[in-house]
Amino acid sequence: MSLDDSTTPESTTSGDANGRSGRTWLLVGLALVLVAGLGGWFALNGGGAEADGPDCVKDEVSLTTAPVMEPLVRKAVKTVTDAEPCIDIEVTAGTVKDVVALLGDPEAQLPEIWIPDSPTWKGQLTSAGWSGTPISEVLAQTPVGLIGGPAAKAPASWAGALDGGNLAMADPSAEGASALALLAPYAEMKKTGETPVSIEEKTVPVAQTYGERAVSGGSTETDLSSITASSTALVPATEQAYLAARRGNDQLNLVAPQTGVPMLKFPLVSVNRANSDILASRRDVSARVGRALTRWFESSAGVAAVAEAELRGPDGAALPNEIGLGNAQVLSTVAQKTTDDTLRQWRVLSVPSSILAVVDLSGSMKMMLGDVSRVQLAVNASQIALDAFPAQARIGIWGFSKNRGENGASWAEYAALDRLDAPAENGQTHGDVVRAEADALVGRVKGGTGVMDTTLAAYKHAQEKWDPAWFNSVVIFTDGASDDTSSLSLDALVNQLKSLRDPAKPVKVIIIGISEDADTGELEQIAAATGGQNYLVNNPNEILGVLASALLNR
């Protein structure tokens, strides 16, 4: 298949036919004499040009393709280079993760043509100072569903799957199916009534679980071969991956949320360093190669090869006999900004959390908010937060009010700052201790509010326990300003927090005001001194939104 994608215009020159005829015969005769002479010379000298290739300087073009597309791409490349032997196309297989790994290296040799396997490719290129221009928006595609064991059932929506507690995500910045599972809740919002805020809340537990797995050295990739008859996890995967994996594991079951499925598209992209001075001729050769490859995929041979690979063509038509996901409704593609923002949020939310929870136990926390006391609201919110965190999160609990602790201190430690899965006494885990101590806070309310001294002590303690693998924070639940006259003043506390703040070892104070009585002006100053935030909560179910917002404002 030739690279020449132009048409040759017809000649418009006119002249005397007889004159041309005479000159033509003369030229033909001279040519025959010349050929005969050259033939004799080569015969006498026993040499000549190599017979296995043209006498040309080859143009080299590098191409990286998604692994699933590699067999098809190599067929296309062979067809193109057979027609244009002066073009050398170097093909390598690599995921988005492989290509992104090169982006931070200013000396990196990125492919000139790329067939990525994730919708995140454009944002990741742009953020690293590269640009990508699609030569073809889609060479082939495959829908994404959820794979589980034989008992796996289709959730009502992707948002429901995100909130169900059994979604096993790979790294969405490196794996296309997981990226689309993260984006699908936004594509179905009109059907589900979800909002970006509610989707963020549902993302927190999934992201935190993934982050803990990554930090602990666990696999961040999905392994379909590990799914068994008793598996309860749901793994985002493509239709093509399911069909390939099921040949070796008949326990797999592919389901589609009732709202529809996203489509993983394989575009063909021309890659350039942004604002580079690369020769226009190089770009032209790459673009011509890209167009030639696209024509092969559009040819009958290409269409047949795509179908044989159990991929779908650009029209998205279901595979024969409705195998895989059949005619499941396809969700619309979300905006590029949504893709970029969602990936950024995931990166932040997936950093594991280390939280020292400090709860106001002053007498005013007994006051009722509707049918629940302020302290009970704080406890309920903390329990919901605990459910959102994986077992590897570090959580500690302090309570504070005037003269609560030893030697007149305003604070007392009820659960040390430790991993929830750490062993404790009597065969319990630290998580068991944290939950029990949180429940017991309701019966410990008494005294005045000693928030100033407590905040300073908690901040120093969190700094001592600081760990670079975690997002380190102090979360204070309180219903108002300090009324302990023997405590630090607001100005003194703010100044000390600012002097203690270390950008190399960041610890943020996040203050959650309980009820409208919370002195937001004073609390905002305290939080701001550490780069933290102040929030107001009247409903325990708002806590995940607060945590998501706090984590995203790191």
Order of alpha helices (4+ residues) and beta strands (2+ residues): alpha-beta-alpha-beta-alpha-beta-alpha-beta-alpha-alpha-alpha-alpha-beta-alpha-beta-beta-alpha-alpha-alpha-beta-beta-beta-alpha-beta-beta-alpha-alpha-beta-alpha-beta-alpha-beta-alpha
